[in-house]
């Protein structure tokens, strides 16, 4: 059986995180998560995800700062940033490969992930 595509979710809201985790696992992904940017950077180094879903608003540091750190560790890993609204600072836009809004549907989340992965990764049957 092929290995599951690994997703690292970095999100401060536990309820939203649990919902996102369930959506991703039901779609056949392996999910690891954390609630702070600093812990996200540590897990990124050791979890070696295939893709990261990263909240822009974290309790300790901004998502674009976390994304920059992740790029220094392993630049090719796609980063999907989750924004609270459409007003994203211009300096932050380039930090991620794609953006979605917190209120977007699970279908949009999954579509963006598949788009960023190029549909080349195997998922569980």
C-alpha positions as CSV (number, residue, x, y, z in Angstrom):
1,X,0.0,0.0,0.0
2,X,1.4,3.4,-0.9
3,X,2.3,5.8,1.9
4,X,-0.2,8.5,2.8
5,X,0.5,12.0,1.8
6,X,1.6,13.8,5.0
7,X,0.0,17.2,5.9
8,X,1.3,19.4,8.7
9,X,-1.4,21.8,10.0
10,X,-0.4,24.7,12.0
11,X,-3.4,26.4,13.5
12,X,-4.2,28.1,16.9
13,X,-7.9,27.3,17.1
14,X,-8.4,23.7,18.4
15,X,-12.0,23.4,17.2
16,X,-11.1,24.5,13.6
17,X,-8.0,22.4,13.7
18,X,-9.9,19.2,14.7
19,X,-12.4,19.9,11.9
20,X,-9.7,20.4,9.3
21,X,-7.8,17.3,10.6
22,X,-11.0,15.2,10.2
23,X,-11.6,16.4,6.7
24,X,-8.0,15.7,5.6
25,X,-7.9,12.2,7.2
26,X,-11.3,11.3,5.6
27,X,-9.7,12.3,2.3
28,X,-6.9,9.9,2.9
29,X,-4.1,12.2,4.2
30,X,-1.9,11.5,7.2
31,X,-2.1,14.7,9.5
32,X,0.1,16.0,12.1
33,X,-0.6,19.3,13.8
34,X,0.5,22.0,16.3
35,X,-1.0,25.2,17.6
36,X,2.0,27.6,17.4
37,X,4.4,28.9,14.8
38,X,7.5,27.9,16.8
39,X,6.3,24.3,17.3
40,X,5.3,24.3,13.7
41,X,8.9,25.0,12.6
42,X,10.2,22.2,14.9
43,X,7.6,19.7,13.6
44,X,8.3,20.8,10.0
45,X,11.9,19.8,10.5
46,X,11.2,16.4,11.9
47,X,7.8,15.4,10.5
48,X,8.9,16.0,6.9
49,X,5.4,16.8,5.5
50,X,4.5,16.7,1.8
51,X,2.5,19.9,2.3
52,X,1.8,22.5,5.0
53,X,-1.6,24.1,5.9
54,X,-0.5,27.2,7.9
55,X,-2.7,29.7,9.6
56,X,-1.6,33.3,9.1
57,X,-2.7,34.4,12.6
58,X,-0.8,32.4,15.2
59,X,-0.4,33.2,18.9
60,X,3.3,33.5,18.9
61,X,4.5,34.6,15.4
62,X,2.9,35.5,12.1
63,X,2.3,32.8,9.5
64,X,4.4,34.5,6.9
65,X,7.4,34.5,9.3
66,X,6.8,30.7,9.9
67,X,6.6,30.2,6.2
68,X,9.9,32.0,5.6
69,X,11.5,29.7,8.2
70,X,10.0,26.6,6.6
71,X,11.4,27.8,3.2
72,X,14.9,27.9,4.7
73,X,14.5,24.4,6.0
74,X,13.0,22.7,2.9
75,X,12.0,25.2,0.2
76,X,10.2,22.7,-2.2
77,X,7.4,21.8,0.3
78,X,4.2,23.5,-0.8
79,X,2.7,26.0,1.7
80,X,-1.0,26.7,1.8
81,X,-1.8,29.7,4.0
82,X,-5.1,30.2,5.7
83,X,-6.1,33.9,6.0
84,X,-8.8,35.4,8.3
85,X,-10.0,37.7,5.6
86,X,-9.0,39.1,2.1
87,X,-6.8,41.8,3.5
88,X,-3.4,40.2,3.4
89,X,-0.4,42.4,3.8
90,X,1.5,42.6,0.4
91,X,4.7,41.5,2.1
92,X,3.0,38.3,3.2
93,X,1.4,37.3,-0.1
94,X,4.6,35.8,-1.5
95,X,5.3,33.8,1.7
96,X,2.9,31.0,0.6
97,X,2.2,29.1,-2.6
98,X,-1.5,29.6,-2.3
99,X,-4.0,31.2,0.1
100,X,-7.5,30.3,1.2
101,X,-9.9,32.0,3.7
102,X,-10.8,30.5,7.1
103,X,-14.4,30.2,6.1
104,X,-13.8,28.4,2.9
105,X,-15.4,25.0,2.4
106,X,-13.6,21.7,2.9
107,X,-13.9,21.2,-0.9
108,X,-11.9,24.3,-1.5
109,X,-9.2,23.2,1.0
110,X,-8.9,19.8,-0.7
111,X,-8.9,21.3,-4.2
112,X,-6.0,23.7,-3.2
113,X,-4.1,20.9,-1.7
114,X,-4.4,18.7,-4.7
115,X,-3.5,21.6,-7.0
116,X,-0.4,22.3,-5.0
117,X,0.6,18.7,-4.9
118,X,0.0,18.5,-8.7
119,X,-2.1,15.4,-8.1
120,X,1.1,13.4,-8.2
121,X,1.0,12.0,-4.7
122,X,-0.7,8.7,-3.9
123,X,-3.4,8.7,-1.3
124,X,-5.0,5.8,0.5
125,X,-7.5,3.8,-1.5
